[in-house]
Amino acid sequence: MPAGSAIVAGAAIAALMLSAGARAQEILPPDALVKNVTLEVVDILRKDKDIQADRKKLVALIDAKIVPHFNFASMTANAVGNNWSKASPEQKAKLTDEFRTLMVRTYASSISAYRDQKFDFRPLRSKPTDTDVTVNVRVVQSGAEPVKIDYEMEKTPRGWKVWDVRVADISLTVNYRTEFANIVRDSGVDGLIKALHAKNSGAKPAAVAAEPEPPAATTGKKRR
């Protein structure tokens, strides 16, 4: 699988995995949550043929089942990098909203590719006291190496949340960092907000017009 496709694959699998309710989050450890929900959502995609052709229905599914289980503020901060500290609270809120919309659009464009895939859910290596874990999943491909999908999850007062996804060791959020930094350098934080809004609105701005090419190697380790 090409590296660029792997990034989209990671977003797609992330979208499949995290749709359990808050109560399930409190009871299930993150790896069990990922496994149970992945299989449940994939089953819905296989049975509901209309959802593949109805983008509004697909986006509604993502909004209802997936969005509540991501920490988009952390994801956006990771993608914006050092420039996050330059943003005002209002700008941070706008950036987070636009980045969330960008991720939902990515999920909606990619999710159907995984309805017929098989998954290898790896045992979670962590201690009961851990509040920051990595859930490892492998997408099994016929005649090819499995695709590595790693979910960086943190325990919050509202349950386990995803703050990053790594595909073949490439971070989904860090993948945007150079592009976003270039936009901020040229147009400021408001310019990045404007570029993201244009992308999400279907316009074709000079930047953020397509998925950025991934870096040669990225560890995607959590920023704090």
N, C-alpha and C positions, 0 to 999 in steps of 0.2 A: 504494500500500500504506500503511495507517495506520501511524503511528509506533510504536504499541504492538506491532503485528504485526511490524514491522521488527526489533524487538529479538529476538523469538522466532525470526524468520527467520535472524538472525545466529547465534544459538545452534545452529539446525538445520544451517546450512551449515558452521559450525565442526565440528560433529559428523561431517559427511560427509567432511571434508577430511583429517583427520590420523590415518591408521591404518596408516602404513607402519612397518616394523620399524626397530630401532636401526641396523642396517647400512645401510638405505636412507637414513636421515637423514644418516649420515656421508658418503655418496657424493653425494646429490642436493642441489642448492641448494634453499632453501625454496619458491621459486615452482614449480619442477618437481615437488617433493614434493607440494605442494598439488594441482597439476593431475592428476598421475598417480593419486593416492589418491582424489580426488574422483570421477574417472571410474570407478575400480575399484569403489568402494563404491556409487555410484549404480547400476552394473550389477548388483551383488548385490541391491539393493533391488528392482530391476525384475524380476529373475528369481525371487527367493524370495518368493512371494506369502504364504507362511505367516508370515513375519517381521512383516508389517504387522498381523496379527491377534493375534500372540503377543507380549505385552509383555515377558514374561520373556526370550524369545529376543532381542528387540530390545535390552533392557538388557544382556544378556550380550554382544551384539555391541559395544555402546558401551564397556562395561568392558574388553573385550579389545583393541579396535582404536583407541579414541579417547583414553580416560583417560590412558594412559601418555605422551601427547604434549602434554599441557597442564601448565603450571606453576600448579597450583591454589593454592599458597601465595602466589604473586605476585598471582593473580587475587583471592584473598580479601583480601589486604592492600590492594589497590586499591579494593575494594568497601567495606571497613570504614573506610578513610581514616585520619584522624588518631587515631582511637580504637584503631587497631592497636597503637600504642606503649603503650597502657594495659593491654593483655592480657598475661597471664603466658604462658610457653611452653606450659603445659598448655591454657590457653584458646585460644591460637592454633592448636594442633593440633586441638582440637574444632571451632573455627570453620571451619578448612580442610576438615575431614571433612564437616561439614554443608553447606558451600557446594558442595563437589564433588557431594554427593548431589543438591542442588537443581539443579545444572547437568545432571546425568545425567537427572533427571526432565524437565527442559525439553527436552532433546534428544529423549528418547523420545516426547514429546508432539508434536514438530514435524517430525521427520526425514522422515516419509512424504510430506510436502507437496512435497519437492524431488526425488523420484525421476524425474519427467518434465520437469524444468526443463532449460534450456540455460544454459551458463555461458560467460562471456567472461573468459578468464584474461589479465590484463594483464602485460606484461613487467616484471620486477623492476628497479627503478632503485636500484642499490647498488654498492658497491665490494667486492672479494673480502675485504677486511679487516674489513668491517662485521660486528658481532655483534648488532645490533639493527635489524631491517628491518620494513617493512610490505608485505605481499603483498595486492595488489588483485585482487578478483574482482567481476564484475558478473553478476547473475542476470537473464537476458533474459526479459522478459515481453511477451506478445503484446498490442499495443495500449496499452502503458504504458511509462513510463520504466524503464530497468534499475534494479535495486536494488543500491546500492553496499555491498559487503562488504569490509572491510579487516581483515586479520589482523596483529596486532602480535606479532612473533616475536623470540625472543632465542636466541642460540647458547649452549648450556651444555655442560659436559663430557659430558653424556648425549645431546647432539644438539639440534636446533632444537625449541623449545617455544613454544606460544602462551600469552601472558600477558594478552591482551585481544582483544576483537572489537568492531569499530565498524560499525554499520549506519546508512547515511545520516548519517554523522558523529556518531552517538550511541554512546557507549561502553556495552557490556554491563555492565561492572563498575561504572563510575561511576554508571550508572543506579540502582543500589541504594544509593548512598552516603547520600543524604538520609534514606531510610527507616531504614537501619541506624543512622544517627546519632541519630535520634529514639528508637529503641528503647533504645540505650545510655544516652541522657540520662535516660530514664524508668526503666529497669530494670537498667542496668549491662551489662557484657559478658556476664555469665551470663544475663541476660534475653534478649540476642540469640541466644545459643546455644540457649536454651530455645525461643524463637520459631521458629528455623530447624528445630530437631528436631521440633517439633509440625507444622510445614508438611510436612516430609519424611515424617512418620509418617501423614499423611492427616488430621490434626486440623485444626481451624479456629481458630487463635489470632487475637488481636486484630490482630496485625501479620503481615506476610509471608504473607497469605492468598491473594494473587494477584500476578501480575506487576505491578510498580510502573509508573506512567506515566513515560515518559521526560521529561527536562528539555527546555527549549526548544532548547538547543544545547549540545553537549558535544564537546570536542576529543578527550578520552580519552587525552591524552598520558601517557606512562609516568611513574609516580611513582618516585622514588628518594631 
